[in-house]
Amino acid sequence: MKDETVFDAMKSSVQTIAFIFSCFSNLILIFLICTRSPKRLGSYKYLMIYFCVFAIFFSILDILLQPYILSAGPGFIVITEIKDTFLGPFGETCLLSSLCGCFGCILATIAIHFIFRYFALERKGKLRYFQGQYLVGWLMIPGLVGAVWTAVTVYFCAPNEITMDYSRQLMKDHYQIDLNNVTYIGSIYFLKDKGNGRTIPNKFALLGMGILFSIMGISLSILVYFAAKCYTRIKTLIYEGESSFTRNLQKQLYKALVAQASIPMFFIFMPVGLYLTLPLVGIQLEVSGEIVTFVYALYPALDPLPIIFIIDNYRYAIFDFLGCCQPRNRVGVDDEPTSVSRHISNCS
């Protein structure tokens, strides 16, 4: 067992605190969804519950593995100290790869949320495709995307001589980690030709990353497209015969979704994207991996907060429980208010 460094202590503390807060905040949101949701929310509440359950699963996996997500020069490496368990080397590699698969799940889940919101705003009866067996199909998509991401990671990033030879001394010098005593996955994009010393591409590693970037690009394209469609549609509601209640609820849901999408964008997609792509363009930034180690753990803890504090019903329930404010003339979103201005409170 290696001596604990300052980085080890910080990583362990952040991951533990994030796990506790993630379980707490997501369970609170599940309770609010089940007990305080507007009746008109329909099957959307099942999508939100699905998101919460996934976030808890993500946190459990993260605290179990407590990964080191590190930069390895012209590539990356993800390490866990779980080793020599009943799972065996291949099972341990699959378990660690499944944490990376969660990244694909997050992308797919957020994209599906925006598709649902647009169908709800469009009001052309397409929400029937989010009911019954259709809903089950939608909920299976993130799992399938995550499974594909995991399988690609296992196949292309499993321990091999190239990653071991390049990263062994680097990990020992910078993090006091002996790769022989840990489970790791990783990929080295460029190699040194032993004959002339020239840098040559590692085609096998680049093919694997190409597949993962393709999955990421498809999911992000769907997300951006339907997010833009939702924004455009909400702007037109004010000119249609919709009640102020309906407009207000739709705006709340859209703002919550945008905020909820912004958290993984800044805590997952941007740092992980830079972490994976910087070595491709010849930039070797060791701190990028250390940042990803922390933000990857924080994401599921922060993700439920936008919904809790933007959706009126949930926010009011929290305020009522804490006794921090007593709204006057407050109208629940199950009622049909004549004006949004009736949602006036003493909260500051």
Steps between C-alpha positions, in 0.01 A plus 500: 500500500642835399542790742208744492576832335319833531329428168384161633352659813321772304365250247370267769333785692332649191377161380359409843324835554365495143362148550317593821356821356404328174299231677334760722409752228381239250286318757347834601418573136346155449279562804396842368426358154282227648311724745506859368501474121236685296241259361567635151861385518389159373764246406774764520525429871614146418783641292603720791489206742706299252759778498514501882539122525777509242679779692491290818635198309774721356595618850508146639727390217727801551538451876554127449775546243635837621672546164809696411426663163845604389686636200760267353691720259363437148201314642303432817473243776226424756604308810330332795671328791247216483708198411503120543128471582260216418422682172840418357708730279246511216208565737691779673579657163130482405400656832740791453390539136136519611585821686612643167180361347304724736629793293315364197186444710500862615514629143216277383279575802523877462430474126184297572386760755519774237314285247218450753484870584472591132221247440317646801540855372410409142154371609448274199425183691854366480515451877323170440843375395614548861229282649472129570740279309641802317614648831676174587679519165614858564630401845700214348690727260741654757579151631576378149719802426683445830544130421648579158731762656608245764561227241706732279705607803561139606610399150714799408624621839562179696844459660768436241877518462493837322310677779701320768839582347419866444313569824677284760779739590283811451239378749765396751689831482198733517242305705698219666275248324639162394292383202575138590298542820190672359231454237519748215369584156664745267604593152817645350427688178855535369807280528873544446646301213787301654691515173513872424335653806221658297150535644248271334122471561366203694228404251332253736463761776386771258233269353358440848494870578341570161209272591454668840519850350240398240260392774566824684447708186166335414364546853616862523354581157159364603520689829586834338241461224207431732619756757487766228156378386373517860627855542337613176171333590483651849546849354191448282275383786435856611333573165273197514192427704687340784421595858759678709510187717598280207763743377643536847522125557661437161755778563580353841555155351715640220713709736546199729602284206745758365653540845511124546670465161748779586633310802622196303614735224741679736570211740516211253502577127742793489763365743478142371496623139814708556658215696450262206576741214795704625746210450368462144629849413829456680411680824605303807334660802524281809268718707213430258473146630509611863217747437290231333551272802326757721226628269401149396415426864319833557263476202231264643491698825426831326274372223165494689533853642366692196175301495454533877542879501347598164176299499259696724335198664831351606653829608197594708503158666863547604432854625196382694699221662784735595255771610714763329212680334123507500368581152183705471236441234701204380332284241616146442566395146212255519270802524418720204619848591374798309836670512857405563520804724301310763818301571623771736680413820710654770804298393796716428 
